[in-house]
Amino acid sequence: MSLVCADENATSTLEDVNIDANDVSMYYKNGTRLSAELYDLNDNPLPDCDLVFSINNQNYTRTTNDDGKASIAINLIPGKYLANIYFLGNDQYSPLNKSVNVNVLPTISGNDLVKYYKNDSQYFATFLGSDGEVLDNEEVTFNINGVFYTRHTNQNGVAKLNINLNSGNYILTAYNPKDGYSFSNNIHVLPTINGSNLNKIYKDSHQYWVTVRDYSGNRMGFTNVEFNVNGVFYTRLADKNGNAKLNINLPAGKYIITANNLLTGELTSNTIVVNANSETKLTTQNYVFQQNDDDTIKARLTNKLNYGVSGETINLAIGNNKYSTVTDDDGVACFNLNLKQGNYSLTFTHDANSVYGASSAKSTVETYGGIKAKIVCEDALILMNNDYEIKLYDKNNKEFANQTVYMEIGSKVLSAVTDDNGVAKFNVDVSGGIYNARIFYNGTGYKFTSNFSKISVIENTKTLIVPMTFQVNEGCGDQLFACLYVDSIVLPNEKVIIEINGVNYTRETNENGLVNITINLNAGKYSIKYYYAGNDEFLPCSNSSILTVNSRVKTTLTVLTGSTFHKNSGITYNLELKADKVLSNREITVKIGSKTYNQKTDSDGVVHIDIDDYAEGSYDVQYSFAGDKTYAPSSGSAKLAITSQIAYGYGYWVLYCNMYDLNLASLASQGTQHIFLHSYAFTAYGESSVASWIRQANNYGIKVHIWMQIAYDGGWHGISNKDGTYNYDLINSKVNQAKYYASVAGVSGVHFDYLRFGGTAYNFPKAAESINYFVKTAVDAVKSINPNCLVSAALMPEPNNMLYYDGQDYSTLTKYLDFVLPMIYKGNYNQGTAWIKSTTKWFVDNSNGAQVWSGLQAYRSDDDITRLSVSELTGDAQASLDGGARGVVMFRWGVTNFINFNSLKMS
């Protein structure tokens, strides 16, 4: 702050003043004010004078009162401040300033928190009132990670918030309800499991690793870790340092892998990218070997990720001599050659395969004198300070005695002298661990000779069996694993006894110390015991665990379609696989006759078998699901008939507004095969929604026919005019509509309703001819779009009157239509069930090709929509079939009880 207090060159004499102000210590916003008194040297207060309070880079001007006092409120956040109080002077008094300290104390205190995931460390904050007294049993608020929590303080004003967040860094803010003060701390939740993203080439040596810790952050050795990748769960044992590995042998693609610390329950996820293939690069160098040099020639193979590629064959050509070897874990190929003195050109090559591309490299080598000895050594497991033996052979392949041989192991170089049999014994005095040891010989007259071995050094002989499998699924060949260790190093080639359900099984550990056995137990919990008897080298041990055999989820395979199909109808034979949900992407085996199909279920859990190419006849159907790790197998059988005729048809007329009300599964189970859906559904819901619903119906073997109204839409429209001309506007419009509906995926039929005149056909000279023309034109048009689309029409049930009053020429219409639906509504005609049979029989006997399906009224009459009972409806339907009908359709859904069409007897 810069304040000009007075002119330094002024010559007038001004009176001095005093400013009295004290340091302030206060709690946040408790009302304490910073006050000052201005008075002259005689202690007289000076009123009406301006004092400037400067604090926190802000200036506040206040005028003294009659007592010479002025003050400002302190509303600063907690902290220490320097306040300057200025009197700028006037014509009578000299300027003056005074400084005081202002200490604003917080009403919340807490500390930053660093904790491991879900351990017992929690966040605490102390809350005070404006007087500095603790807030006892007061409701306070915390905010962390965007969520607010309410807690109560204890008698000491302390409130606790449990921190159960995922690992990460957070800011926690506490709020004092009395003064609105907010206070923040940093919360750092450390992970108890962590891994890294993995980018690899298909089946290369790079794998996914995680490190697991306990609640205190200590690495957990020899504990199980659960992995989930590509929908499959795996359990792996961490090594003694808490590192667990899952080998990634997935096909090319991008995956999310999740690892689970089974102690803490923390999950961590990473991305795994598997590349299908990669170009390669070979690198090497030029060599010059003196007589005593190690003349190992190396080349390194790397992929596009710059990783060394292991397990690949590298070829070396030196003149006419060919050599080959396999790359190690770092992609290095080593050639230990015994070249005579001279200069050589080297050509290294890697041949392309399905994963890695070809590459090559060239170099040269100069060699000078000497011959090579031979060192024979093997991988070994030995106790610390025990001997490790190798054998040395001379240039004539004879045992080479009294020669000094060296071993480079860890950070040490050991030496030993060969005995008369060429054997050198190294006392291995290194700490426990696994070492890639190099044994070398550099004797006079011989070239540098070396060899390598893997030496596992143990510090004690105490063994440990670690169970690795705690859950398997019943009946799917899951295996139980255990691992045998000695001093935390896997112990191969040792016999372990596994006792399961009172029966002992002996298994030998493999190179990774693992034993395993296939579990064929029923669901339940079992005590498993493990025994290792030990031997002269290793101590015995035992262990036990509880194995849970989980029941696989029961599955059912349901035939969604009927058992009789019209040849070339375009319908498929559909089966649904279901458990606790529909099961997608599972392979189902279906055998129809002599043909077998292996097909995966779609997103609805359904397989669709195309049977259009089957000849007419009867076929046995067998179907099965083999099961998997989670879901049990299921199977079944059925009969299938292919006929040249349209199959018997059972169904309902359905208004558009009821489309989503239908229980398709229930209808299908009761033999419903056809739905006549009112065309207004397309207007109400749109084509995509209707097509999707039709697809669902098709999955249940239900065909959908679009129910069109031709000559009535609230008012009658003549298909022909009274002058005998045709109403082409109406005809063309309706034909185009029919073509459109026939083109919609899944539509099985187009159905014409109100294909008539409203009882006045006798007034229209060409009534019947116009209807015949429309039907023939529409049928041709529909079949040109979809040859398998069935075309049908609802007809009046009055053989003697339908031509005169309605213009329906039955003998002609049945030449064009696939089937007709006479509306044999007994209630409207005050008739009984016998009339249904006799009327149906007339239509059957007089058809010129079209099948007859009886349309039945499901309620009393148009004047009484009381639903007919199931038994009465069933009797009416059976009467139709007895009259020769090949189908029954109920009018309509919403005013009908549902019958089981499967109970009907076909004539």
Sequence and secondary structure as in RCSB ss.txt:
>XXXX:A:sequence
MSLVCADENATSTLEDVNIDANDVSMYYKNGTRLSAELYDLNDNPLPDCDLVFSINNQNYTRTTNDDGKASIAIN
LIPGKYLANIYFLGNDQYSPLNKSVNVNVLPTISGNDLVKYYKNDSQYFATFLGSDGEVLDNEEVTFNINGVFYT
RHTNQNGVAKLNINLNSGNYILTAYNPKDGYSFSNNIHVLPTINGSNLNKIYKDSHQYWVTVRDYSGNRMGFTNV
EFNVNGVFYTRLADKNGNAKLNINLPAGKYIITANNLLTGELTSNTIVVNANSETKLTTQNYVFQQNDDDTIKAR
LTNKLNYGVSGETINLAIGNNKYSTVTDDDGVACFNLNLKQGNYSLTFTHDANSVYGASSAKSTVETYGGIKAKI
VCEDALILMNNDYEIKLYDKNNKEFANQTVYMEIGSKVLSAVTDDNGVAKFNVDVSGGIYNARIFYNGTGYKFTS
NFSKISVIENTKTLIVPMTFQVNEGCGDQLFACLYVDSIVLPNEKVIIEINGVNYTRETNENGLVNITINLNAGK
YSIKYYYAGNDEFLPCSNSSILTVNSRVKTTLTVLTGSTFHKNSGITYNLELKADKVLSNREITVKIGSKTYNQK
TDSDGVVHIDIDDYAEGSYDVQYSFAGDKTYAPSSGSAKLAITSQIAYGYGYWVLYCNMYDLNLASLASQGTQHI
FLHSYAFTAYGESSVASWIRQANNYGIKVHIWMQIAYDGGWHGISNKDGTYNYDLINSKVNQAKYYASVAGVSGV
HFDYLRFGGTAYNFPKAAESINYFVKTAVDAVKSINPNCLVSAALMPEPNNMLYYDGQDYSTLTKYLDFVLPMIY
KGNYNQGTAWIKSTTKWFVDNSNGAQVWSGLQAYRSDDDITRLSVSELTGDAQASLDGGARGVVMFRWGVTNFIN
FNSLKMS
>XXXX:A:secstr
       TT  S  B EEEE   EEEETTSS EEEEEEEETT  B  S EEEEEETTEEEEEE  TTSEEEEE  
  SEEEEEEEEE   SSB  EEEEEEEEEE SEEE  EEEETT S  EEEEEB TTS B TT EEEEEETTEEEE
EE  TTSEEEE     SEEEEEEEE TTT  EEEEEEEEE SEEE  EEEETT S  EEEEEB TTS B TT EE
EEEETTEEEEEE  TTSEEEE     SEEEEEEEEETTT  EEEEEEEEES B EEEE   EEE TTSB EEEEE
EEETTS B  S EEEEEETTEEEEEE  TTSEEEEE    SEEEEEEEEE   SSB  EEEEEEEEE S B  EE
E   EEEETTSEEEEEEE TTS B  S EEEEEETTEEEEEE  TTSEEEEE  S SEEEEEEEEE  TTB BEE
EEEEEEEES   EEEEE   EEETTTT EEEEEEEETTEE  S EEEEEETTEEEEEE  TTSEEEEE    SEE
EEEEEEE   SSS  EEEEEEEEEE  B  EEEE S SEEETT   EEEEEEESSSB  S EEEEEETTEEEEEE
  TTSEEEEE TT  SEEEEEEEEE   SSB  EEEEEEEEEESS   EEEEEE GGGGGG  HHHHHHTT  EE
EEETHHHHHH HHHHHHHHHHHHHTT EEEEEEESSBSSSB  SB TTS B HHHHHHHHHHHHHHHHSTTEEEE
EEES S SS GGGSTTHHHHHHHHHHHHHHHHHHH TT EEEEEE S TTTHHHHH   HHHHHHH SEEEEEE 
TTTTT  HHHHHHHHHHHHHT SS EEEEEEESEEETTEEEE  HHHHHHHHHHHHHTT SEEEEE TTS     
GGG    
